[in-house]
Amino acid sequence: MKQHALRTAMTLYEGDTLDLRTAANQAGVSPDRLRRAVRRSGGSIPSPGADAGPVTVGAD
């Protein structure tokens, strides 16, 4: 189950849907662990500004 959570968090982080801290928290891993997993999988790391903090998202 944790592997699925990590993959989901990686996808959401790479797509700029979640910031690094939030995605890592959702997966139950440290931000550094999530970043390393994305790099290892060949994914792209969002720009440093994307890690600045939580993003407010509203729904219509």
Secondary structure, 3 states (H helix, E strand, C coil): CHHHHHHHHHHHHHCCCCCHHHHHHHHCCCHHHHHHHHHHCCCCCCCHHHHCCCCCCCCC
